Amino acid sequence: MAEEADKNARVYLQRFEKFHGPLEDDLGVLIKKFADIGVKKFWFT
């Protein structure tokens, strides 16, 4: 069951990266990407 969940998570992540581009770890890169599409507020939780 855990292997199936891991496989499903990997497939979901691959689809997400294909649609949105590679995931970024750098906060500055993420903020710029969101600003470019018009996001004006960020909530950090």
CHARMM internal coordinates of N, CA and C (Angstrom, degrees):
IC EDIT
DIST 1 N 1 CA 1.4449
DIST 1 CA 1 C 1.5329
ANGL 1 N 1 CA 1 C 110.80
DIST 1 C 2 N 1.3266
ANGL 1 CA 1 C 2 N 117.80
DIHE 1 N 1 CA 1 C 2 N -42.24
DIST 2 N 2 CA 1.4639
ANGL 1 C 2 N 2 CA 120.83
DIHE 1 CA 1 C 2 N 2 CA 178.51
DIST 2 CA 2 C 1.5244
ANGL 2 N 2 CA 2 C 110.71
DIHE 1 C 2 N 2 CA 2 C -65.62
DIST 2 C 3 N 1.3299
ANGL 2 CA 2 C 3 N 116.43
DIHE 2 N 2 CA 2 C 3 N -36.86
DIST 3 N 3 CA 1.4607
ANGL 2 C 3 N 3 CA 119.95
DIHE 2 CA 2 C 3 N 3 CA 178.69
DIST 3 CA 3 C 1.5293
ANGL 3 N 3 CA 3 C 110.80
DIHE 2 C 3 N 3 CA 3 C -64.45
DIST 3 C 4 N 1.3224
ANGL 3 CA 3 C 4 N 116.22
DIHE 3 N 3 CA 3 C 4 N -39.16
DIST 4 N 4 CA 1.4660
ANGL 3 C 4 N 4 CA 120.80
DIHE 3 CA 3 C 4 N 4 CA 178.65
DIST 4 CA 4 C 1.5303
ANGL 4 N 4 CA 4 C 110.64
DIHE 3 C 4 N 4 CA 4 C -65.41
DIST 4 C 5 N 1.3259
ANGL 4 CA 4 C 5 N 116.85
DIHE 4 N 4 CA 4 C 5 N -41.74
DIST 5 N 5 CA 1.4674
ANGL 4 C 5 N 5 CA 120.64
DIHE 4 CA 4 C 5 N 5 CA 178.32
DIST 5 CA 5 C 1.5210
ANGL 5 N 5 CA 5 C 110.37
DIHE 4 C 5 N 5 CA 5 C -64.43
DIST 5 C 6 N 1.3407
ANGL 5 CA 5 C 6 N 117.03
DIHE 5 N 5 CA 5 C 6 N -40.87
DIST 6 N 6 CA 1.4633
ANGL 5 C 6 N 6 CA 121.19
DIHE 5 CA 5 C 6 N 6 CA 178.55
DIST 6 CA 6 C 1.5283
ANGL 6 N 6 CA 6 C 110.51
DIHE 5 C 6 N 6 CA 6 C -63.36
DIST 6 C 7 N 1.3148
ANGL 6 CA 6 C 7 N 116.20
DIHE 6 N 6 CA 6 C 7 N -42.79
DIST 7 N 7 CA 1.4674
ANGL 6 C 7 N 7 CA 120.87
DIHE 6 CA 6 C 7 N 7 CA 179.06
DIST 7 CA 7 C 1.5314
ANGL 7 N 7 CA 7 C 110.32
DIHE 6 C 7 N 7 CA 7 C -62.90
DIST 7 C 8 N 1.3253
ANGL 7 CA 7 C 8 N 116.47
DIHE 7 N 7 CA 7 C 8 N -44.43
DIST 8 N 8 CA 1.4644
ANGL 7 C 8 N 8 CA 120.54
DIHE 7 CA 7 C 8 N 8 CA 179.25
DIST 8 CA 8 C 1.5232
ANGL 8 N 8 CA 8 C 111.23
DIHE 7 C 8 N 8 CA 8 C -63.40
DIST 8 C 9 N 1.3244
ANGL 8 CA 8 C 9 N 117.14
DIHE 8 N 8 CA 8 C 9 N -40.33
DIST 9 N 9 CA 1.4674
ANGL 8 C 9 N 9 CA 120.91
DIHE 8 CA 8 C 9 N 9 CA 178.87
DIST 9 CA 9 C 1.5199
ANGL 9 N 9 CA 9 C 110.79
DIHE 8 C 9 N 9 CA 9 C -64.47
DIST 9 C 10 N 1.3220
ANGL 9 CA 9 C 10 N 117.11
DIHE 9 N 9 CA 9 C 10 N -40.41
DIST 10 N 10 CA 1.4679
ANGL 9 C 10 N 10 CA 120.37
DIHE 9 CA 9 C 10 N 10 CA 178.59
DIST 10 CA 10 C 1.5293
ANGL 10 N 10 CA 10 C 111.46
DIHE 9 C 10 N 10 CA 10 C -64.24
DIST 10 C 11 N 1.3115
ANGL 10 CA 10 C 11 N 116.96
DIHE 10 N 10 CA 10 C 11 N -42.06
DIST 11 N 11 CA 1.4689
ANGL 10 C 11 N 11 CA 121.09
DIHE 10 CA 10 C 11 N 11 CA 178.66
DIST 11 CA 11 C 1.5232
ANGL 11 N 11 CA 11 C 109.76
DIHE 10 C 11 N 11 CA 11 C -63.46
DIST 11 C 12 N 1.3264
ANGL 11 CA 11 C 12 N 116.65
DIHE 11 N 11 CA 11 C 12 N -44.60
DIST 12 N 12 CA 1.4633
ANGL 11 C 12 N 12 CA 120.42
DIHE 11 CA 11 C 12 N 12 CA 179.09
DIST 12 CA 12 C 1.5256
ANGL 12 N 12 CA 12 C 110.66
DIHE 11 C 12 N 12 CA 12 C -61.25
DIST 12 C 13 N 1.3276
ANGL 12 CA 12 C 13 N 117.41
DIHE 12 N 12 CA 12 C 13 N -44.94
DIST 13 N 13 CA 1.4642
ANGL 12 C 13 N 13 CA 121.62
DIHE 12 CA 12 C 13 N 13 CA 179.87
DIST 13 CA 13 C 1.5254
ANGL 13 N 13 CA 13 C 111.00
DIHE 12 C 13 N 13 CA 13 C -62.94
DIST 13 C 14 N 1.3241
ANGL 13 CA 13 C 14 N 117.72
DIHE 13 N 13 CA 13 C 14 N -40.54
DIST 14 N 14 CA 1.4634
ANGL 13 C 14 N 14 CA 120.50
DIHE 13 CA 13 C 14 N 14 CA 178.43
DIST 14 CA 14 C 1.5269
ANGL 14 N 14 CA 14 C 110.80
DIHE 13 C 14 N 14 CA 14 C -63.70
DIST 14 C 15 N 1.3211
ANGL 14 CA 14 C 15 N 117.22
DIHE 14 N 14 CA 14 C 15 N -41.43
DIST 15 N 15 CA 1.4706
ANGL 14 C 15 N 15 CA 120.41
DIHE 14 CA 14 C 15 N 15 CA 177.69
DIST 15 CA 15 C 1.5244
ANGL 15 N 15 CA 15 C 110.84
DIHE 14 C 15 N 15 CA 15 C -65.09
DIST 15 C 16 N 1.3357
ANGL 15 CA 15 C 16 N 115.92
DIHE 15 N 15 CA 15 C 16 N -40.88
DIST 16 N 16 CA 1.4645
ANGL 15 C 16 N 16 CA 120.59
DIHE 15 CA 15 C 16 N 16 CA 179.05
DIST 16 CA 16 C 1.5230
ANGL 16 N 16 CA 16 C 110.50
DIHE 15 C 16 N 16 CA 16 C -61.90
DIST 16 C 17 N 1.3412
ANGL 16 CA 16 C 17 N 117.03
DIHE 16 N 16 CA 16 C 17 N -46.91
DIST 17 N 17 CA 1.4625
ANGL 16 C 17 N 17 CA 121.00
DIHE 16 CA 16 C 17 N 17 CA 179.91
DIST 17 CA 17 C 1.5261
ANGL 17 N 17 CA 17 C 111.19
DIHE 16 C 17 N 17 CA 17 C -65.21
DIST 17 C 18 N 1.3179
ANGL 17 CA 17 C 18 N 117.54
DIHE 17 N 17 CA 17 C 18 N -35.93
DIST 18 N 18 CA 1.4624
ANGL 17 C 18 N 18 CA 120.27
DIHE 17 CA 17 C 18 N 18 CA 179.02
DIST 18 CA 18 C 1.5274
ANGL 18 N 18 CA 18 C 110.35
DIHE 17 C 18 N 18 CA 18 C -64.84
DIST 18 C 19 N 1.3297
ANGL 18 CA 18 C 19 N 116.61
DIHE 18 N 18 CA 18 C 19 N -39.42
DIST 19 N 19 CA 1.4589
ANGL 18 C 19 N 19 CA 120.97
DIHE 18 CA 18 C 19 N 19 CA -178.58
DIST 19 CA 19 C 1.5272
ANGL 19 N 19 CA 19 C 112.02
DIHE 18 C 19 N 19 CA 19 C -77.42
DIST 19 C 20 N 1.3365
ANGL 19 CA 19 C 20 N 117.28
DIHE 19 N 19 CA 19 C 20 N -43.49
DIST 20 N 20 CA 1.4669
ANGL 19 C 20 N 20 CA 121.82
DIHE 19 CA 19 C 20 N 20 CA -173.03
DIST 20 CA 20 C 1.5230
ANGL 20 N 20 CA 20 C 113.75
DIHE 19 C 20 N 20 CA 20 C -100.47
DIST 20 C 21 N 1.3154
ANGL 20 CA 20 C 21 N 118.09
DIHE 20 N 20 CA 20 C 21 N -5.25
DIST 21 N 21 CA 1.4610
ANGL 20 C 21 N 21 CA 120.73
DIHE 20 CA 20 C 21 N 21 CA -174.46
DIST 21 CA 21 C 1.5167
ANGL 21 N 21 CA 21 C 108.90
DIHE 20 C 21 N 21 CA 21 C 90.87
DIST 21 C 22 N 1.3207
ANGL 21 CA 21 C 22 N 116.71
DIHE 21 N 21 CA 21 C 22 N 173.87
DIST 22 N 22 CA 1.4640
ANGL 21 C 22 N 22 CA 119.80
DIHE 21 CA 21 C 22 N 22 CA -178.44
DIST 22 CA 22 C 1.5266
ANGL 22 N 22 CA 22 C 111.40
DIHE 21 C 22 N 22 CA 22 C -61.64
DIST 22 C 23 N 1.3026
ANGL 22 CA 22 C 23 N 115.64
DIHE 22 N 22 CA 22 C 23 N 145.83
DIST 23 N 23 CA 1.4601
ANGL 22 C 23 N 23 CA 120.12
DIHE 22 CA 22 C 23 N 23 CA 177.35
DIST 23 CA 23 C 1.5216
ANGL 23 N 23 CA 23 C 109.63
DIHE 22 C 23 N 23 CA 23 C -70.07
DIST 23 C 24 N 1.2992
ANGL 23 CA 23 C 24 N 116.08
DIHE 23 N 23 CA 23 C 24 N 143.07
DIST 24 N 24 CA 1.4563
ANGL 23 C 24 N 24 CA 121.85
DIHE 23 CA 23 C 24 N 24 CA -178.35
DIST 24 CA 24 C 1.5226
ANGL 24 N 24 CA 24 C 109.43
DIHE 23 C 24 N 24 CA 24 C -112.17
DIST 24 C 25 N 1.3340
ANGL 24 CA 24 C 25 N 117.01
DIHE 24 N 24 CA 24 C 25 N 141.18
DIST 25 N 25 CA 1.4529
ANGL 24 C 25 N 25 CA 121.66
DIHE 24 CA 24 C 25 N 25 CA 175.58
DIST 25 CA 25 C 1.5253
ANGL 25 N 25 CA 25 C 111.41
DIHE 24 C 25 N 25 CA 25 C -94.58
DIST 25 C 26 N 1.3137
ANGL 25 CA 25 C 26 N 117.66
DIHE 25 N 25 CA 25 C 26 N -21.23
DIST 26 N 26 CA 1.4566
ANGL 25 C 26 N 26 CA 122.57
DIHE 25 CA 25 C 26 N 26 CA -176.11
DIST 26 CA 26 C 1.5257
ANGL 26 N 26 CA 26 C 109.67
DIHE 25 C 26 N 26 CA 26 C -80.30
DIST 26 C 27 N 1.3239
ANGL 26 CA 26 C 27 N 117.12
DIHE 26 N 26 CA 26 C 27 N 119.39
DIST 27 N 27 CA 1.4579
ANGL 26 C 27 N 27 CA 121.66
DIHE 26 CA 26 C 27 N 27 CA -177.40
DIST 27 CA 27 C 1.5244
ANGL 27 N 27 CA 27 C 111.83
DIHE 26 C 27 N 27 CA 27 C -60.99
DIST 27 C 28 N 1.3167
ANGL 27 CA 27 C 28 N 118.08
DIHE 27 N 27 CA 27 C 28 N -36.68
DIST 28 N 28 CA 1.4578
ANGL 27 C 28 N 28 CA 121.17
DIHE 27 CA 27 C 28 N 28 CA 179.01
DIST 28 CA 28 C 1.5169
ANGL 28 N 28 CA 28 C 111.97
DIHE 27 C 28 N 28 CA 28 C -61.67
DIST 28 C 29 N 1.3176
ANGL 28 CA 28 C 29 N 116.93
DIHE 28 N 28 CA 28 C 29 N -39.38
DIST 29 N 29 CA 1.4705
ANGL 28 C 29 N 29 CA 121.24
DIHE 28 CA 28 C 29 N 29 CA 178.76
DIST 29 CA 29 C 1.5261
ANGL 29 N 29 CA 29 C 109.76
DIHE 28 C 29 N 29 CA 29 C -66.84
DIST 29 C 30 N 1.3272
ANGL 29 CA 29 C 30 N 116.53
DIHE 29 N 29 CA 29 C 30 N -43.05
DIST 30 N 30 CA 1.4618
ANGL 29 C 30 N 30 CA 119.88
DIHE 29 CA 29 C 30 N 30 CA 179.44
DIST 30 CA 30 C 1.5218
ANGL 30 N 30 CA 30 C 111.68
DIHE 29 C 30 N 30 CA 30 C -63.45
DIST 30 C 31 N 1.3319
ANGL 30 CA 30 C 31 N 117.00
DIHE 30 N 30 CA 30 C 31 N -44.87
DIST 31 N 31 CA 1.4640
ANGL 30 C 31 N 31 CA 120.17
DIHE 30 CA 30 C 31 N 31 CA -178.98
DIST 31 CA 31 C 1.5195
ANGL 31 N 31 CA 31 C 110.27
DIHE 30 C 31 N 31 CA 31 C -62.70
DIST 31 C 32 N 1.3280
ANGL 31 CA 31 C 32 N 117.47
DIHE 31 N 31 CA 31 C 32 N -41.59
DIST 32 N 32 CA 1.4695
ANGL 31 C 32 N 32 CA 120.31
DIHE 31 CA 31 C 32 N 32 CA 178.68
DIST 32 CA 32 C 1.5299
ANGL 32 N 32 CA 32 C 110.69
DIHE 31 C 32 N 32 CA 32 C -62.76
DIST 32 C 33 N 1.3393
ANGL 32 CA 32 C 33 N 117.02
DIHE 32 N 32 CA 32 C 33 N -43.11
DIST 33 N 33 CA 1.4671
ANGL 32 C 33 N 33 CA 119.84
DIHE 32 CA 32 C 33 N 33 CA 179.44
DIST 33 CA 33 C 1.5244
ANGL 33 N 33 CA 33 C 110.90
DIHE 32 C 33 N 33 CA 33 C -60.46
DIST 33 C 34 N 1.3340
ANGL 33 CA 33 C 34 N 116.82
DIHE 33 N 33 CA 33 C 34 N -44.81
DIST 34 N 34 CA 1.4572
ANGL 33 C 34 N 34 CA 119.80
DIHE 33 CA 33 C 34 N 34 CA 179.76
DIST 34 CA 34 C 1.5185
ANGL 34 N 34 CA 34 C 111.39
DIHE 33 C 34 N 34 CA 34 C -68.21
DIST 34 C 35 N 1.3247
ANGL 34 CA 34 C 35 N 117.96
DIHE 34 N 34 CA 34 C 35 N -38.59
DIST 35 N 35 CA 1.4671
ANGL 34 C 35 N 35 CA 121.20
DIHE 34 CA 34 C 35 N 35 CA 178.40
DIST 35 CA 35 C 1.5263
ANGL 35 N 35 CA 35 C 110.45
DIHE 34 C 35 N 35 CA 35 C -63.32
DIST 35 C 36 N 1.3127
ANGL 35 CA 35 C 36 N 116.76
DIHE 35 N 35 CA 35 C 36 N -36.98
DIST 36 N 36 CA 1.4650
ANGL 35 C 36 N 36 CA 120.89
DIHE 35 CA 35 C 36 N 36 CA 179.46
DIST 36 CA 36 C 1.5314
ANGL 36 N 36 CA 36 C 112.22
DIHE 35 C 36 N 36 CA 36 C -62.78
DIST 36 C 37 N 1.3306
ANGL 36 CA 36 C 37 N 116.79
DIHE 36 N 36 CA 36 C 37 N -28.39
DIST 37 N 37 CA 1.4657
ANGL 36 C 37 N 37 CA 119.00
DIHE 36 CA 36 C 37 N 37 CA 179.74
DIST 37 CA 37 C 1.5274
ANGL 37 N 37 CA 37 C 111.84
DIHE 36 C 37 N 37 CA 37 C -97.59
DIST 37 C 38 N 1.3391
ANGL 37 CA 37 C 38 N 117.43
DIHE 37 N 37 CA 37 C 38 N 4.66
DIST 38 N 38 CA 1.4583
ANGL 37 C 38 N 38 CA 120.52
DIHE 37 CA 37 C 38 N 38 CA 172.68
DIST 38 CA 38 C 1.5106
ANGL 38 N 38 CA 38 C 116.90
DIHE 37 C 38 N 38 CA 38 C 101.77
DIST 38 C 39 N 1.3282
ANGL 38 CA 38 C 39 N 119.11
DIHE 38 N 38 CA 38 C 39 N 7.45
DIST 39 N 39 CA 1.4616
ANGL 38 C 39 N 39 CA 120.92
DIHE 38 CA 38 C 39 N 39 CA 178.28
DIST 39 CA 39 C 1.5259
ANGL 39 N 39 CA 39 C 108.21
DIHE 38 C 39 N 39 CA 39 C -73.21
DIST 39 C 40 N 1.3351
ANGL 39 CA 39 C 40 N 116.73
DIHE 39 N 39 CA 39 C 40 N 129.18
DIST 40 N 40 CA 1.4550
ANGL 39 C 40 N 40 CA 120.50
DIHE 39 CA 39 C 40 N 40 CA -176.19
DIST 40 CA 40 C 1.5247
ANGL 40 N 40 CA 40 C 113.42
DIHE 39 C 40 N 40 CA 40 C -110.23
DIST 40 C 41 N 1.3267
ANGL 40 CA 40 C 41 N 118.20
DIHE 40 N 40 CA 40 C 41 N -20.25
DIST 41 N 41 CA 1.4633
ANGL 40 C 41 N 41 CA 121.38
DIHE 40 CA 40 C 41 N 41 CA -177.81
DIST 41 CA 41 C 1.5226
ANGL 41 N 41 CA 41 C 109.82
DIHE 40 C 41 N 41 CA 41 C -128.27
DIST 41 C 42 N 1.3253
ANGL 41 CA 41 C 42 N 115.18
DIHE 41 N 41 CA 41 C 42 N 145.26
DIST 42 N 42 CA 1.4636
ANGL 41 C 42 N 42 CA 122.08
DIHE 41 CA 41 C 42 N 42 CA 177.02
DIST 42 CA 42 C 1.5165
ANGL 42 N 42 CA 42 C 108.38
DIHE 41 C 42 N 42 CA 42 C -126.63
DIST 42 C 43 N 1.2957
ANGL 42 CA 42 C 43 N 116.77
DIHE 42 N 42 CA 42 C 43 N 135.03
DIST 43 N 43 CA 1.4574
ANGL 42 C 43 N 43 CA 121.98
DIHE 42 CA 42 C 43 N 43 CA 174.15
DIST 43 CA 43 C 1.5146
ANGL 43 N 43 CA 43 C 107.35
DIHE 42 C 43 N 43 CA 43 C -112.87
DIST 43 C 44 N 1.3282
ANGL 43 CA 43 C 44 N 115.94
DIHE 43 N 43 CA 43 C 44 N 121.16
DIST 44 N 44 CA 1.4603
ANGL 43 C 44 N 44 CA 121.36
DIHE 43 CA 43 C 44 N 44 CA 177.59
DIST 44 CA 44 C 1.5179
ANGL 44 N 44 CA 44 C 107.92
DIHE 43 C 44 N 44 CA 44 C -102.69
DIST 44 C 45 N 1.3238
ANGL 44 CA 44 C 45 N 115.65
DIHE 44 N 44 CA 44 C 45 N 125.25
DIST 45 N 45 CA 1.4586
ANGL 44 C 45 N 45 CA 119.20
DIHE 44 CA 44 C 45 N 45 CA -179.61
DIST 45 CA 45 C 1.4946
ANGL 45 N 45 CA 45 C 110.39
DIHE 44 C 45 N 45 CA 45 C -121.90
END
COOR INIT
IC SEED 1 N 1 CA 1 C
IC BUILD
